Amino acid sequence: FGIGGCYPLSAAKSAESGGDSRSIAQRNVEVGLNLLFQAIGNIAPYVIALLVDHLDSAIWQFRICLGLGALPPLIVLIATYGA
């Protein structure tokens, strides 16, 4: 599972949506938030792996990391299915 092209599409959608009702500053904030959450998403797996590293069993470390890694694509899949 992977999110794939949703990241570039979300940045383009936030930059182009809303017509003339929003100011340029509001659009820039939305595009900046897209980039911010990309950085958070890139750092989160390493933080989770460091937190799970203190467990005694390696199989549980693997299962927890694999299960938590499946949540973001599942959330995106559910969110896009309803849209």
N, CA, C and O atoms as a GROMACS GRO file, in nm:
protein
  332
    1PHE      N    1   0.083  -0.118   0.000
    1PHE     CA    2   0.000   0.000   0.000
    1PHE      C    3   0.088   0.124   0.000
    1PHE      O    4   0.191   0.128   0.067
    2GLY      N    5   0.048   0.221  -0.072
    2GLY     CA    6   0.115   0.349  -0.069
    2GLY      C    7   0.018   0.459  -0.109
    2GLY      O    8  -0.082   0.433  -0.175
    3ILE      N    9   0.049   0.579  -0.068
    3ILE     CA   10  -0.039   0.691  -0.099
    3ILE      C   11  -0.016   0.738  -0.242
    3ILE      O   12  -0.109   0.789  -0.305
    4GLY      N   13   0.104   0.722  -0.292
    4GLY     CA   14   0.133   0.753  -0.432
    4GLY      C   15   0.123   0.899  -0.467
    4GLY      O   16   0.191   0.983  -0.408
    5GLY      N   17   0.039   0.931  -0.564
    5GLY     CA   18   0.032   1.067  -0.617
    5GLY      C   19  -0.056   1.162  -0.538
    5GLY      O   20  -0.081   1.273  -0.583
    6CYS      N   21  -0.103   1.122  -0.422
    6CYS     CA   22  -0.190   1.211  -0.344
    6CYS      C   23  -0.116   1.333  -0.292
    6CYS      O   24  -0.175   1.440  -0.279
    7TYR      N   25   0.014   1.319  -0.263
    7TYR     CA   26   0.087   1.434  -0.209
    7TYR      C   27   0.096   1.548  -0.312
    7TYR      O   28   0.060   1.661  -0.279
    8PRO      N   29   0.144   1.522  -0.436
    8PRO     CA   30   0.149   1.635  -0.531
    8PRO      C   31   0.010   1.688  -0.567
    8PRO      O   32  -0.006   1.807  -0.592
    9LEU      N   33  -0.088   1.602  -0.568
    9LEU     CA   34  -0.223   1.647  -0.599
    9LEU      C   35  -0.279   1.736  -0.488
    9LEU      O   36  -0.353   1.830  -0.515
   10SER      N   37  -0.246   1.705  -0.363
   10SER     CA   38  -0.298   1.787  -0.253
   10SER      C   39  -0.235   1.926  -0.254
   10SER      O   40  -0.303   2.024  -0.223
   11ALA      N   41  -0.107   1.936  -0.289
   11ALA     CA   42  -0.044   2.067  -0.297
   11ALA      C   43  -0.104   2.148  -0.412
   11ALA      O   44  -0.129   2.268  -0.398
   12ALA      N   45  -0.126   2.083  -0.525
   12ALA     CA   46  -0.185   2.153  -0.639
   12ALA      C   47  -0.328   2.194  -0.610
   12ALA      O   48  -0.372   2.303  -0.648
   13LYS      N   49  -0.403   2.106  -0.543
   13LYS     CA   50  -0.542   2.138  -0.511
   13LYS      C   51  -0.552   2.256  -0.415
   13LYS      O   52  -0.637   2.343  -0.431
   14SER      N   53  -0.464   2.259  -0.314
   14SER     CA   54  -0.470   2.370  -0.218
   14SER      C   55  -0.423   2.500  -0.283
   14SER      O   56  -0.466   2.608  -0.242
   15ALA      N   57  -0.337   2.493  -0.382
   15ALA     CA   58  -0.290   2.614  -0.449
   15ALA      C   59  -0.394   2.669  -0.547
   15ALA      O   60  -0.401   2.790  -0.568
   16GLU      N   61  -0.473   2.582  -0.606
   16GLU     CA   62  -0.563   2.625  -0.713
   16GLU      C   63  -0.710   2.632  -0.673
   16GLU      O   64  -0.790   2.690  -0.746
   17SER      N   65  -0.746   2.574  -0.560
   17SER     CA   66  -0.888   2.570  -0.525
   17SER      C   67  -0.933   2.699  -0.458
   17SER      O   68  -0.850   2.776  -0.408
   18GLY      N   69  -1.060   2.721  -0.456
   18GLY     CA   70  -1.117   2.836  -0.386
   18GLY      C   71  -1.146   2.956  -0.472
   18GLY      O   72  -1.213   3.048  -0.426
   19GLY      N   73  -1.100   2.958  -0.592
   19GLY     CA   74  -1.128   3.071  -0.680
   19GLY      C   75  -1.072   3.201  -0.626
   19GLY      O   76  -0.961   3.204  -0.572
   20ASP      N   77  -1.147   3.309  -0.642
   20ASP     CA   78  -1.101   3.441  -0.598
   20ASP      C   79  -1.143   3.474  -0.456
   20ASP      O   80  -1.112   3.583  -0.407
   21SER      N   81  -1.212   3.384  -0.389
   21SER     CA   82  -1.263   3.415  -0.256
   21SER      C   83  -1.153   3.415  -0.150
   21SER      O   84  -1.170   3.473  -0.043
   22ARG      N   85  -1.042   3.351  -0.178
   22ARG     CA   86  -0.933   3.344  -0.080
   22ARG      C   87  -0.817   3.432  -0.125
   22ARG      O   88  -0.795   3.453  -0.244
   23SER      N   89  -0.746   3.483  -0.028
   23SER     CA   90  -0.631   3.566  -0.061
   23SER      C   91  -0.511   3.478  -0.095
   23SER      O   92  -0.511   3.357  -0.068
   24ILE      N   93  -0.411   3.539  -0.152
   24ILE     CA   94  -0.288   3.467  -0.186
   24ILE      C   95  -0.219   3.417  -0.060
   24ILE      O   96  -0.159   3.310  -0.060
   25ALA      N   97  -0.228   3.493   0.048
   25ALA     CA   98  -0.166   3.452   0.174
   25ALA      C   99  -0.230   3.324   0.228
   25ALA      O  100  -0.160   3.237   0.280
   26GLN      N  101  -0.362   3.313   0.217
   26GLN     CA  102  -0.429   3.193   0.263
   26GLN      C  103  -0.389   3.071   0.179
   26GLN      O  104  -0.371   2.962   0.233
   27ARG      N  105  -0.376   3.090   0.051
   27ARG     CA  106  -0.331   2.980  -0.035
   27ARG      C  107  -0.188   2.939   0.000
   27ARG      O  108  -0.157   2.820   0.005
   28ASN      N  109  -0.102   3.037   0.026
   28ASN     CA  110   0.036   3.006   0.061
   28ASN      C  111   0.044   2.930   0.193
   28ASN      O  112   0.128   2.842   0.208
   29VAL      N  113  -0.042   2.964   0.287
   29VAL     CA  114  -0.045   2.892   0.414
   29VAL      C  115  -0.084   2.746   0.392
   29VAL      O  116  -0.024   2.657   0.451
   30GLU      N  117  -0.183   2.722   0.308
   30GLU     CA  118  -0.226   2.584   0.282
   30GLU      C  119  -0.117   2.503   0.212
   30GLU      O  120  -0.096   2.386   0.245
   31VAL      N  121  -0.049   2.562   0.117
   31VAL     CA  122   0.060   2.492   0.049
   31VAL      C  123   0.174   2.466   0.147
   31VAL      O  124   0.235   2.359   0.145
   32GLY      N  125   0.203   2.563   0.233
   32GLY     CA  126   0.306   2.544   0.334
   32GLY      C  127   0.272   2.434   0.433
   32GLY      O  128   0.360   2.359   0.476
   33LEU      N  129   0.144   2.423   0.470
   33LEU     CA  130   0.103   2.315   0.558
   33LEU      C  131   0.119   2.178   0.492
   33LEU      O  132   0.154   2.081   0.559
   34ASN      N  133   0.094   2.171   0.362
   34ASN     CA  134   0.119   2.046   0.290
   34ASN      C  135   0.265   2.006   0.300
   34ASN      O  136   0.296   1.889   0.324
   35LEU      N  137   0.354   2.100   0.283
   35LEU     CA  138   0.497   2.070   0.292
   35LEU      C  139   0.537   2.035   0.435
   35LEU      O  140   0.621   1.948   0.456
   36LEU      N  141   0.477   2.103   0.533
   36LEU     CA  142   0.506   2.074   0.673
   36LEU      C  143   0.468   1.931   0.708
   36LEU      O  144   0.545   1.860   0.772
   37PHE      N  145   0.349   1.890   0.666
   37PHE     CA  146   0.305   1.755   0.701
   37PHE      C  147   0.383   1.648   0.625
   37PHE      O  148   0.388   1.534   0.669
   38GLN      N  149   0.443   1.683   0.513
   38GLN     CA  150   0.532   1.587   0.447
   38GLN      C  151   0.655   1.563   0.534
   38GLN      O  152   0.699   1.449   0.549
   39ALA      N  153   0.710   1.668   0.590
   39ALA     CA  154   0.826   1.654   0.677
   39ALA      C  155   0.792   1.574   0.802
   39ALA      O  156   0.870   1.489   0.846
   40ILE      N  157   0.676   1.601   0.861
   40ILE     CA  158   0.634   1.525   0.979
   40ILE      C  159   0.616   1.378   0.944
   40ILE      O  160   0.654   1.290   1.022
   41GLY      N  161   0.559   1.351   0.829
   41GLY     CA  162   0.541   1.213   0.785
   41GLY      C  163   0.672   1.142   0.756
   41GLY      O  164   0.681   1.020   0.769
   42ASN      N  165   0.774   1.217   0.716
   42ASN     CA  166   0.905   1.157   0.692
   42ASN      C  167   0.979   1.127   0.822
   42ASN      O  168   1.059   1.033   0.827
   43ILE      N  169   0.954   1.204   0.926
   43ILE     CA  170   1.023   1.186   1.054
   43ILE      C  171   0.951   1.084   1.143
   43ILE      O  172   1.016   1.014   1.221
   44ALA      N  173   0.820   1.076   1.134
   44ALA     CA  174   0.740   0.993   1.224
   44ALA      C  175   0.782   0.846   1.229
   44ALA      O  176   0.787   0.790   1.338
   45PRO      N  177   0.812   0.778   1.117
   45PRO     CA  178   0.851   0.637   1.128
   45PRO      C  179   0.975   0.614   1.212
   45PRO      O  180   0.985   0.514   1.283
   46TYR      N  181   1.071   0.706   1.205
   46TYR     CA  182   1.193   0.690   1.284
   46TYR      C  183   1.166   0.710   1.432
   46TYR      O  184   1.223   0.641   1.516
   47VAL      N  185   1.081   0.806   1.464
   47VAL     CA  186   1.045   0.829   1.604
   47VAL      C  187   0.970   0.709   1.660
   47VAL      O  188   0.997   0.666   1.772
   48ILE      N  189   0.878   0.655   1.583
   48ILE     CA  190   0.803   0.537   1.627
   48ILE      C  191   0.896   0.418   1.645
   48ILE      O  192   0.884   0.343   1.742
   49ALA      N  193   0.988   0.399   1.551
   49ALA     CA  194   1.083   0.287   1.563
   49ALA      C  195   1.170   0.302   1.687
   49ALA      O  196   1.202   0.203   1.753
   50LEU      N  197   1.211   0.424   1.720
   50LEU     CA  198   1.290   0.445   1.842
   50LEU      C  199   1.207   0.416   1.967
   50LEU      O  200   1.260   0.363   2.064
   51LEU      N  201   1.080   0.451   1.965
   51LEU     CA  202   0.995   0.425   2.080
   51LEU      C  203   0.966   0.275   2.096
   51LEU      O  204   0.960   0.225   2.209
   52VAL      N  205   0.949   0.205   1.986
   52VAL     CA  206   0.918   0.062   1.990
   52VAL      C  207   1.044  -0.020   2.017
   52VAL      O  208   1.034  -0.136   2.057
   53ASP      N  209   1.159   0.036   1.998
   53ASP     CA  210   1.285  -0.034   2.015
   53ASP      C  211   1.306  -0.085   2.157
   53ASP      O  212   1.386  -0.176   2.180
   54HIS      N  213   1.235  -0.028   2.252
   54HIS     CA  214   1.253  -0.067   2.391
   54HIS      C  215   1.175  -0.192   2.429
   54HIS      O  216   1.186  -0.240   2.542
   55LEU      N  217   1.096  -0.247   2.337
   55LEU     CA  218   1.026  -0.372   2.364
   55LEU      C  219   1.124  -0.488   2.361
   55LEU      O  220   1.226  -0.482   2.293
   56ASP      N  221   1.093  -0.592   2.436
   56ASP     CA  222   1.184  -0.707   2.444
   56ASP      C  223   1.180  -0.796   2.322
   56ASP      O  224   1.283  -0.847   2.278
   57SER      N  225   1.062  -0.815   2.267
   57SER     CA  226   1.044  -0.910   2.158
   57SER      C  227   1.059  -0.840   2.022
   57SER      O  228   0.994  -0.739   1.996
   58ALA      N  229   1.145  -0.896   1.938
   58ALA     CA  230   1.166  -0.838   1.805
   58ALA      C  231   1.043  -0.857   1.717
   58ALA      O  232   1.015  -0.773   1.631
   59ILE      N  233   0.970  -0.966   1.737
   59ILE     CA  234   0.850  -0.989   1.655
   59ILE      C  235   0.743  -0.884   1.684
   59ILE      O  236   0.672  -0.842   1.594
   60TRP      N  237   0.732  -0.843   1.811
   60TRP     CA  238   0.634  -0.739   1.844
   60TRP      C  239   0.678  -0.604   1.792
   60TRP      O  240   0.595  -0.522   1.753
   61GLN      N  241   0.808  -0.579   1.791
   61GLN     CA  242   0.859  -0.455   1.732
   61GLN      C  243   0.820  -0.449   1.586
   61GLN      O  244   0.772  -0.346   1.537
   62PHE      N  245   0.841  -0.559   1.515
   62PHE     CA  246   0.809  -0.564   1.373
   62PHE      C  247   0.659  -0.547   1.349
   62PHE      O  248   0.618  -0.471   1.261
   63ARG      N  249   0.578  -0.616   1.427
   63ARG     CA  250   0.433  -0.611   1.408
   63ARG      C  251   0.377  -0.472   1.435
   63ARG      O  252   0.290  -0.424   1.362
   64ILE      N  253   0.425  -0.408   1.540
   64ILE     CA  254   0.376  -0.273   1.572
   64ILE      C  255   0.417  -0.175   1.464
   64ILE      O  256   0.335  -0.093   1.421
   65CYS      N  257   0.542  -0.180   1.419
   65CYS     CA  258   0.587  -0.088   1.314
   65CYS      C  259   0.512  -0.113   1.183
   65CYS      O  260   0.475  -0.018   1.114
   66LEU      N  261   0.490  -0.239   1.150
   66LEU     CA  262   0.417  -0.270   1.027
   66LEU      C  263   0.271  -0.225   1.036
   66LEU      O  264   0.217  -0.168   0.941
   67GLY      N  265   0.208  -0.249   1.150
   67GLY     CA  266   0.069  -0.209   1.168
   67GLY      C  267   0.051  -0.058   1.166
   67GLY      O  268  -0.042  -0.008   1.104
   68LEU      N  269   0.141   0.014   1.233
   68LEU     CA  270   0.131   0.160   1.234
   68LEU      C  271   0.165   0.219   1.096
   68LEU      O  272   0.113   0.324   1.060
   69GLY      N  273   0.250   0.152   1.022
   69GLY     CA  274   0.283   0.198   0.887
   69GLY      C  275   0.169   0.180   0.789
   69GLY      O  276   0.165   0.246   0.685
   70ALA      N  277   0.075   0.090   0.820
   70ALA     CA  278  -0.040   0.068   0.732
   70ALA      C  279  -0.152   0.168   0.758
   70ALA      O  280  -0.243   0.181   0.676
   71LEU      N  281  -0.149   0.238   0.871
   71LEU     CA  282  -0.258   0.330   0.904
   71LEU      C  283  -0.270   0.451   0.811
   71LEU      O  284  -0.381   0.479   0.767
   72PRO      N  285  -0.163   0.523   0.779
   72PRO     CA  286  -0.179   0.640   0.691
   72PRO      C  287  -0.239   0.608   0.554
   72PRO      O  288  -0.329   0.679   0.509
   73PRO      N  289  -0.191   0.503   0.484
   73PRO     CA  290  -0.256   0.473   0.356
   73PRO      C  291  -0.403   0.431   0.373
   73PRO      O  292  -0.486   0.460   0.287
   74LEU      N  293  -0.434   0.363   0.483
   74LEU     CA  294  -0.571   0.323   0.507
   74LEU      C  295  -0.660   0.445   0.531
   74LEU      O  296  -0.773   0.450   0.482
   75ILE      N  297  -0.611   0.542   0.606
   75ILE     CA  298  -0.687   0.665   0.630
   75ILE      C  299  -0.710   0.740   0.500
   75ILE      O  300  -0.821   0.789   0.475
   76VAL      N  301  -0.607   0.749   0.417
   76VAL     CA  302  -0.622   0.818   0.288
   76VAL      C  303  -0.719   0.743   0.198
   76VAL      O  304  -0.799   0.804   0.127
   77LEU      N  305  -0.711   0.610   0.200
   77LEU     CA  306  -0.802   0.530   0.118
   77LEU      C  307  -0.947   0.552   0.160
   77LEU      O  308  -1.034   0.568   0.074
   78ILE      N  309  -0.973   0.555   0.289
   78ILE     CA  310  -1.109   0.577   0.337
   78ILE      C  311  -1.154   0.720   0.305
   78ILE      O  312  -1.269   0.741   0.265
   79ALA      N  313  -1.065   0.818   0.323
   79ALA     CA  314  -1.102   0.957   0.297
   79ALA      C  315  -1.130   0.983   0.149
   79ALA      O  316  -1.222   1.057   0.116
   80THR      N  317  -1.052   0.922   0.060
   80THR     CA  318  -1.074   0.943  -0.083
   80THR      C  319  -1.191   0.862  -0.135
   80THR      O  320  -1.252   0.899  -0.236
   81TYR      N  321  -1.224   0.752  -0.069
   81TYR     CA  322  -1.339   0.672  -0.112
   81TYR      C  323  -1.468   0.748  -0.089
   81TYR      O  324  -1.562   0.738  -0.168
   82GLY      N  325  -1.473   0.824   0.021
   82GLY     CA  326  -1.593   0.900   0.051
   82GLY      C  327  -1.607   1.027  -0.031
   82GLY      O  328  -1.716   1.082  -0.040
   83ALA      N  329  -1.498   1.073  -0.091
   83ALA     CA  330  -1.501   1.200  -0.167
   83ALA      C  331  -1.556   1.180  -0.306
   83ALA      O  332  -1.565   1.276  -0.382
   0.00000   0.00000   0.00000
